[in-house]
Amino acid sequence: MAHGGRRAGAGRKKGSVTRRTQEIVAKASAEGISPLEVMLTAMRRHVGANRWDDAAALAKDAAPYMHPRLQAVAHTGPNNGPILTADLTKASDEQLDALEALLGPLAGAAGGDAEDGEGGEGPAGG
């Protein structure tokens, strides 16, 4: 039987919270103050005193708690190729009606057509 080394599934899972961390969070919550609240209070005091550089430094520290970073996502088509598109400007009214009948329920899930039956077209020139 082998001893030591890596074993699949062994150890604490990534992102798991330790008992000590849970205790610290519970105590801070019970006291009614968080590190974010401290940073925001100090930032507001600096703003009130027109110390904008100090306020900006605190705002930079507090921002990730309030505004998560957006991840860059590469949108690609099949096999990492270009996204496939279709030019419908030359489609006949019958073809467009058939597409609307087929895809209309999908558009309805995202907000639906206008009551007047304008079928998802935006304002002219806009």
N, C-alpha and C positions, 0 to 999 in steps of 0.2 A: 504494500500500500504506500502511495506517495505521500510525502509530508511537505507542507508549505507551498508557496507559489500561488499564482492566481487561480481562482475558481470562479466559474460562471455563477452570477447571482449572489456572490459573497459580499459582505460589507454593507455599509450604510448607503442608501440610495442617494443619488445626486439631488440636491434641493431639499432634502429632508431636514426638518427642524428638530434641533436637540431639545431635551427637556429643559436645560438651562435657558435656552433662547425663549422657549415658551413662557418660562417663569418671568423673565425680564419683560417681555411684551405684556403679560398679564398685569404686572406691577405698574408699568407705565400707563396702561389703560385705566387702572384703578385710581391712579393719581390724577388722571384727566389732562395730562400734558404729554406731548410727543416731541421728538426732535424737530419734526416739521413745524409744529406750532412755535417752538422756540425760534427757529430760523425766520419764520414769517413775522413774529413779533419784533425781533431785532431789526429786520428789514424795514418794517413800517416806522420804527423809531428813527432809523437813519434817513428815510424819505422825509419824515416830518422835520428833521433838522437840516434838510437840503444837503446831506452827505451822500450824493448819488453814487460815488465810486464804491463806498462801503455797502450801500443798498444793492448795487449791481452784483457784488461778489456774493452776497447772501442769496440773491435771486438765482444766481447761477447754480448754487448748491441745492436750492429747494426745487428748481425746475424739474429734475428727473422724477420727483415724487408726484408732480402734478401733470406733467406733460411727457408721457413716454416717447422715446425715440421711435420714429418710423423706420421699419426695416426696408432696405432696398430689395425689390423683387423684380427679377427679369421675366418678362412675359414673352413666351415663345410659342410657336406653333408645334406641329408634330416633329419629332426628332430634333428638337432645338432649332428648328428652322423658323422662317418668318411666320407671323400670324396671318392666316388665310382670311381674305376679305372678298366681298362680292360687290360689284358696281351695279346698283339697282336703279340708276338714273335712266337706263334705257329699257327697263322692264315695262311690259304692257300693264294696263289696269287689271286685266284678268290675272296675270301672274302675281301682281301685288296683292290682289284680293285673296288668291290661293295661299300666299305666304302669310297674310294676316290671319286667315282661318286656321292655318297650321300653328303659327307661333303666337297668336293672340293671347292664349291662356298664359304663356310665359311672360308676356309683357304685363298682363294683369297682375301678376304676383309682385311686380316691381312698381306698382302705382296705377297701372291701367290706362286705358284710353280716356280722352276727354269725353265729356257727356255728349258733345255735338258730333262725335264720330270722326274726329280729325286724326285718329289712328297714330298718335305718337309723334306727329310732325311738329317741329318747333316753329316759332315765329319766322316769317319770311325774312331772309337777310341776316338772321341772327345767330 
